[in-house]
Amino acid sequence: MNFIEELQWRGMIHTMMPGTEEQLAKEMTVAYVGIDPTADSLHIGHLVSVMMLRHFQRAGHKPIALVGGATGMIGDPSGKSAERNLLDEAALRHNQESIKAQLAKFLDFESDAPNAAELVNNYDWMKDYSFLDFIRDIGKHITVNYMMSKDSVKKRLSSESSVGMSFTEFSYQLLQGYDFLWLNQHKNCKLQMGGSDQWGNITTGTELIRRKTDSEAYALVCPLITKADGGKFGKTESGNVWLDRRYTSPYKFFQFWLNVSDADAEKYIKIFTSLEKAEIESLIAEHTTAPHLRILQKRLAKEVTVMVHSEEDYKAAIEASNILFGNATSEALKRLDEDTLLAVFDGVPQFKIDKSVFSTGIKAIDLLTDAAAVFSSKGEMRKLVQSGGVSLNKERLENQDQIITASDLLNNKYMLAQKGKKNYSLLIAE
C-alpha cells in the first residue's frame, strides 16, 4: 500500500513538503502526530490525524503518537483566540493513559513488528531542560522574523478582538519544533503530520532539524474537516462528540454518524474508515440510486462505532434505534442502560411523578391522566385502549384499570408510555 496514494484518494492531503513521497518510497519511515492531552478522552476532531497514523502503519511505516504533556501546559495558539487553561502533571499523566487506551483500538502498540506504534510524552524530555539551555541550544537557530511570519502568530496579533499573545504562547512553535528535533535524534523520526492549522508549527520543526543537524525532515498535513453546510465538524448542541462512552454514549456516537448529510457521508466514509476504495465507490454508487435508504450513513456509522467501541455496542445502538423507529420488543427496551434510554427518548415529553404512587400501585388510567397528563381525558384514553393503541414499556395495555407498581419501572425509575405508533412520553419516578 502506497501511503501517499491512499491519502490522496481519501481526500486527506492538504499540503506536503517536497521530497516526502520519495522518503516514504525509500525506506520504512517514522512519523509522529501530536495530541493535545487537556482531556482524558479524544473526540472525533482528533480522529483525522489518528486515521493518518493508522493508514501509515498499514502501509508498513512506524507511527508515533506524541502526547503533549509539556506543550499541553502552555497551549497552542493555532486557531485559538484566547489562551487555554494549564494542567498539572498528575492530570496530564491520567489523560495520557486514557488516550493510549483509546489509540490502541486504531494502532498496534503491542506486537514485535519493526513498525509497532509508540506513545511518547514530550514532558519526559522537557521537564529537566532548563530555560537557559533551551534558549541557547534551540532559540538561537530560529529568528524572531521567521516565527512572526507564521499565520497562527500573525492572525493572533492582527485580530481586533485579540487580547494579544503571551510570550508563553509565542514560544509554542519552538517547543513543538524541539519535539520534532528530539524525535528525529532519538527515534529517527523524519516526518510530522497533523491538521493544516499545524503547518507553521511543523515546518518550524523541519527548519530546526535542518539547521541543527544539516539533514532533511518532512511535513504532511490534512485539510481541516468541515461540514457541507459550513458548520464545525464534530460539534453538536451538547458539545464535542467524544470517544469515551462516559461523555458520549455509543448510541449517541452512532446517531451522530447516522445523521450526517449525504455530501458529508460520501466524504467521511473515505476519511474515517479503513474500507477499500472499490468498496467505497460501490457504496457511493448504490447510495446515489436510492439515497432515501441512507446506505452510506448506515455503513459509516457501523464502521466507526465498531472501530471506536465494539460490535456489541453497534448492535445495541441498532436495537436502541429500533425501539424508537421500529417494532422492538419490551425485552429490548429493558436491556437499555439508563444513559441510552435517556438518549433514545431525548426530546419526547417527560413527566416527573412522585415515586410513592407506585409503592401501593396505581391504575394505568389514573397514572396517564391524573399523575401525568399523557392523555387530556380519561375518555380519550379509554377509546385508545379499546382499539389497542396504548402501550406501557412496549407492552400493549389491555385494561385501563391495570395496576402499575414499582416493579413495572425500567431501571427502577422510568416508564415509557406510547400512544399509537409514534407518540411517546417518558414518565420519571423520583
C-alpha positions in Angstrom: 0.0 0.0 0.0 1.3 3.4 -1.0 0.6 5.8 1.8 0.5 9.0 -0.2 -1.8 7.5 -2.9 -4.0 6.1 -0.1 -4.4 9.5 1.5 -4.9 11.3 -1.9 -7.9 9.2 -2.9 -9.3 9.6 0.5 -9.0 13.4 0.3 -6.7 13.5 3.3 -3.8 15.6 1.9 -3.8 19.4 2.1 -0.1 20.1 1.8 3.2 18.2 2.0 6.8 19.2 1.7 8.7 18.3 -1.5 10.5 15.0 -1.1 8.0 13.5 1.3 6.8 10.8 -1.1 10.3 9.9 -2.1 11.4 9.5 1.5 8.4 7.1 2.1 9.3 5.1 -1.0 12.9 4.8 0.1 12.5 3.1 3.5 10.3 2.4 6.4 9.9 5.8 7.9 9.0 7.0 11.4 6.3 9.7 11.6 4.5 11.4 14.5 1.3 13.2 15.3 0.9 15.4 18.3 -2.2 15.0 20.5 -3.4 17.6 23.0 -3.8 15.9 26.4 -6.1 18.5 28.0 -8.9 15.9 28.4 -8.9 12.3 29.3 -10.6 11.3 26.1 -10.1 12.0 22.4 -13.0 13.5 20.5 -13.8 12.9 16.8 -11.9 16.0 15.9 -8.8 14.0 16.7 -9.8 11.1 14.5 -8.4 12.5 11.3 -4.8 12.6 12.4 -5.3 9.2 14.2 -6.6 7.7 11.0 -3.5 9.1 9.2 -1.3 7.2 11.7 -3.5 4.1 11.2 -3.0 4.2 7.4 0.7 5.0 7.9 1.1 1.8 9.9 -0.9 -0.2 7.4 1.5 1.0 4.7 4.4 -0.5 6.6 5.7 2.6 8.3 6.2 3.3 12.1 3.8 5.7 13.8 4.4 7.6 17.0 1.7 9.3 18.9 3.1 12.2 20.9 1.0 13.3 23.9 1.9 16.9 24.5 2.4 16.9 28.3 4.8 19.8 28.2 3.1 21.7 25.4 -0.3 21.0 26.9 0.9 23.0 29.9 1.3 26.0 27.6 -1.4 25.9 24.9 -1.1 26.1 21.2 -2.2 29.4 19.7 -3.1 27.9 16.3 -6.7 28.6 15.6 -7.3 29.9 19.1 -8.5 33.3 20.1 -7.6 33.0 23.8 -5.0 31.3 25.9 -6.1 27.9 27.3 -6.1 26.6 30.9 -2.9 25.0 32.1 -2.8 21.5 33.6 -0.7 19.9 36.4 1.4 16.8 35.9 -0.9 14.4 37.7 -3.8 15.4 35.4 -1.7 15.1 32.3 -0.4 11.6 33.3 -4.0 10.4 33.8 -5.1 11.9 30.5 -2.1 10.2 28.7 -3.0 6.7 30.0 -6.7 7.2 29.0 -5.7 8.4 25.5 -3.3 5.5 24.9 -6.1 3.0 25.7 -8.2 4.7 23.0 -5.4 4.8 20.5 -4.8 1.1 21.0 -8.0 0.5 19.1 -6.5 2.1 16.0 -2.8 1.3 16.2 -0.7 -1.8 17.0 1.4 -0.9 20.1 1.9 -4.5 21.3 3.5 -6.5 18.5 7.2 -7.1 18.0 6.9 -5.8 14.4 9.6 -3.2 13.5 6.8 -0.7 12.7 4.9 -1.2 16.0 3.4 2.1 17.2 4.9 4.0 20.2 3.4 6.6 22.6 5.7 9.3 23.9 5.1 12.3 26.1 7.2 15.4 25.5 7.1 16.2 29.2 9.6 13.4 29.7 12.3 15.3 27.8 11.2 18.8 28.6 10.8 18.6 32.4 14.6 18.8 33.1 15.5 21.1 30.3 16.5 24.4 31.8 15.3 27.7 30.2 18.9 28.9 29.7 19.9 25.6 28.0 16.8 25.8 25.8 17.3 29.4 24.5 21.0 28.7 24.0 20.6 25.3 22.2 17.3 25.9 20.3 16.3 29.6 20.4 19.4 30.8 18.6 18.6 28.7 15.5 15.2 30.3 14.7 14.9 34.0 14.2 12.0 36.1 15.5 11.3 37.2 11.9 10.8 33.6 11.0 8.5 33.0 13.9 6.5 36.2 13.3 5.8 35.1 9.7 3.7 32.1 10.8 0.0 32.5 10.1 -1.0 31.4 13.6 1.1 34.2 15.1 0.0 36.9 12.5 -3.7 36.1 13.0 -3.5 36.5 16.7 -1.5 39.7 16.6 -3.7 41.3 13.9 -7.1 40.3 15.4 -9.1 43.2 16.6 -10.7 41.2 19.3 -7.4 39.6 20.4 -6.0 40.3 23.8 -2.6 39.9 22.4 -0.2 36.9 22.6 1.8 36.0 25.7 5.5 35.1 25.3 4.5 31.6 26.5 2.2 31.1 23.5 4.7 32.8 21.2 7.3 30.2 22.2 5.0 27.3 21.5 6.3 26.7 17.9 9.9 26.5 19.3 8.8 23.8 21.8 6.9 21.8 19.1 9.9 22.2 16.8 12.1 20.8 19.5 9.8 17.8 19.9 10.4 17.0 16.2 14.2 17.5 16.7 14.2 15.2 19.8 12.3 12.5 18.0 14.5 12.9 14.9 17.6 12.4 17.0 16.3 9.7 19.4 13.7 7.8 17.3 14.9 8.5 13.7 11.6 10.3 13.1 11.6 12.1 9.7 8.0 13.1 9.2 5.5 15.1 11.2 1.8 15.0 10.3 -1.3 16.9 11.5 -4.1 19.3 10.6 -3.5 22.1 8.1 -3.6 24.6 11.0 -0.4 23.0 12.3 1.6 23.7 9.1 3.5 26.6 10.6 4.5 24.7 13.8 5.5 21.6 11.9 7.7 23.5 9.4 9.4 25.2 12.3 10.5 21.7 13.3 11.8 20.8 9.9 13.7 24.1 9.8 15.2 23.4 13.2 16.3 19.9 12.2 17.9 21.2 9.0 19.8 23.9 10.8 20.9 21.8 13.8 21.7 18.5 12.0 22.0 19.5 8.3 19.6 16.7 7.5 16.1 16.7 5.9 12.8 16.3 7.6 9.3 16.4 6.2 5.8 17.7 6.8 2.4 16.5 5.7 -0.9 18.0 6.8 -4.5 17.0 6.1 -7.4 19.5 5.4 -9.5 20.7 8.4 -12.7 18.7 8.2 -15.8 20.8 7.7 -19.5 20.0 7.2 -21.2 20.6 3.8 -23.3 23.4 5.4 -20.2 25.2 6.7 -20.8 24.2 10.3 -17.9 22.9 12.5 -17.3 19.2 12.3 -17.7 17.1 15.4 -19.7 19.7 17.4 -23.3 19.1 18.4 -25.7 21.1 20.6 -24.3 19.3 23.6 -20.7 19.9 22.6 -17.9 17.6 21.4 -18.6 14.0 20.3 -16.2 12.1 22.5 -14.7 8.6 22.0 -15.2 7.8 25.7 -18.6 6.4 26.5 -18.7 8.4 29.8 -19.0 11.6 27.8 -20.8 10.4 24.6 -22.8 7.1 24.8 -22.2 4.6 22.0 -25.8 5.2 21.0 -25.3 9.0 20.6 -22.0 8.3 18.9 -23.7 6.0 16.4 -26.5 8.5 15.9 -24.0 11.3 15.1 -22.6 9.4 12.1 -26.0 8.1 11.0 -27.4 11.6 10.8 -24.7 13.3 8.6 -25.8 14.7 5.3 -25.3 12.7 2.0 -22.5 15.0 0.9 -20.7 14.6 4.3 -21.3 10.8 4.4 -19.5 10.5 1.0 -16.5 12.5 2.3 -16.4 11.0 5.8 -16.6 7.3 4.8 -13.2 7.8 3.0 -11.6 9.7 5.9 -12.9 7.8 9.0 -13.0 4.2 7.8 -10.4 1.7 6.5 -12.7 0.4 3.8 -11.0 -0.2 0.4 -11.5 2.2 -2.5 -13.5 -0.3 -4.6 -16.0 -1.0 -1.8 -16.5 2.7 -1.0 -17.1 3.5 -4.7 -19.6 0.7 -4.8 -21.4 2.0 -1.7 -21.5 5.6 -3.2 -23.0 4.3 -6.4 -25.5 2.2 -4.5 -26.4 5.2 -2.4 -26.8 7.5 -5.4 -29.5 5.2 -6.9 -31.5 5.2 -3.6 -30.4 8.0 -1.3 -33.5 7.6 0.9 -32.1 4.2 2.1 -29.1 6.1 3.6 -26.8 3.3 2.7 -23.6 5.4 3.1 -24.7 6.8 6.5 -25.5 3.3 7.8 -22.2 1.8 6.8 -20.2 4.8 8.0 -22.0 4.7 11.4 -21.3 0.9 11.7 -17.6 1.1 10.7 -16.8 4.0 13.1 -18.8 2.7 16.0 -17.3 -0.8 15.8 -13.8 0.7 15.5 -14.2 3.1 18.4 -16.4 1.0 20.7 -17.3 -2.6 19.7 -19.5 -4.8 17.5 -21.7 -5.4 20.6 -22.1 -1.6 21.1 -23.0 -1.2 17.4 -25.7 -3.9 17.7 -27.0 -2.3 20.9 -27.2 1.0 19.1 -29.2 -0.5 16.3 -31.5 -2.2 18.7 -32.0 1.1 20.6 -32.8 2.9 17.3 -35.4 0.2 16.5 -37.1 0.9 19.8 -37.9 4.4 18.7 -38.4 3.8 15.0 -39.3 0.1 14.6 -41.3 -2.7 16.2 -38.9 -3.5 19.1 -40.0 -5.7 22.0 -40.3 -4.9 25.7 -37.2 -7.2 26.3 -35.1 -4.9 24.0 -36.4 -1.9 26.0 -35.5 -3.5 29.3 -31.9 -4.2 28.1 -31.2 -0.5 27.7 -28.9 1.1 30.2 -30.1 4.4 31.7 -27.9 6.7 29.6 -29.0 5.0 26.4 -32.7 5.1 27.4 -32.5 8.8 28.1 -30.6 9.4 24.8 -33.1 7.4 22.8 -36.0 9.4 24.2 -34.3 12.7 24.4 -36.9 15.3 23.2 -40.1 13.3 23.9 -42.5 14.7 26.5 -41.3 13.9 30.0 -43.4 13.8 33.2 -42.0 13.6 36.7 -44.0 11.6 39.2 -43.7 11.1 42.9 -42.3 7.5 43.2 -44.6 6.8 46.2 -47.6 6.4 43.9 -46.0 3.2 42.6 -45.4 1.7 46.1 -49.1 0.9 46.7 -49.9 0.6 43.0 -51.9 3.0 40.7 -54.4 2.3 37.9 -53.0 2.9 34.5 -55.8 5.3 33.6 -55.1 7.4 36.7 -51.3 7.3 36.0 -51.6 8.6 32.5 -54.3 11.2 33.1 -54.0 12.4 36.7 -50.4 11.7 37.7 -49.1 12.5 34.2 -51.1 14.3 31.5 -50.2 11.9 28.8 -53.9 11.9 27.8 -56.1 15.0 28.1 -59.0 13.0 29.4 -59.9 9.5 30.7 -62.4 9.2 27.9 -59.7 9.7 25.3 -57.6 7.1 26.9 -60.4 4.5 27.2 -61.1 4.8 23.5 -57.5 4.3 22.5 -57.0 1.4 25.0 -60.1 -0.4 23.5 -58.6 -0.1 20.0 -55.3 -1.5 21.2 -53.4 1.8 20.7 -51.8 2.2 24.2 -48.6 0.6 25.3 -46.5 0.7 28.5 -42.9 -0.2 28.2 -43.6 -1.6 24.7 -46.3 -4.0 26.0 -49.9 -3.3 24.8 -52.2 -2.2 27.6 -55.3 -4.4 27.6 -57.1 -2.9 30.5 -57.1 0.8 31.6 -57.6 -0.3 35.2 -54.4 -2.4 35.3 -52.4 -1.8 38.4 -49.0 -0.4 37.8 -46.4 -0.8 40.6 -42.7 -0.1 41.1 -41.8 -3.5 39.7 -43.0 -2.3 36.3 -40.5 0.6 36.2 -37.4 0.5 33.9 -34.1 0.9 35.8 -36.4 1.3 38.9 -37.2 4.8 37.7 -38.7 5.1 34.2 -41.9 4.1 32.4 -42.4 4.5 28.6 -46.0 5.4 27.6 -46.9 5.1 23.9 -50.0 6.4 22.1 -50.4 4.9 18.7 -47.1 4.1 16.8 -45.0 7.2 17.3 -46.2 9.3 20.2 -44.0 8.6 23.2 -43.9 10.0 26.7 -41.4 9.2 29.4 -42.5 9.0 33.0 -39.8 9.6 35.6 -40.4 8.4 39.1 -38.5 10.5 41.7 
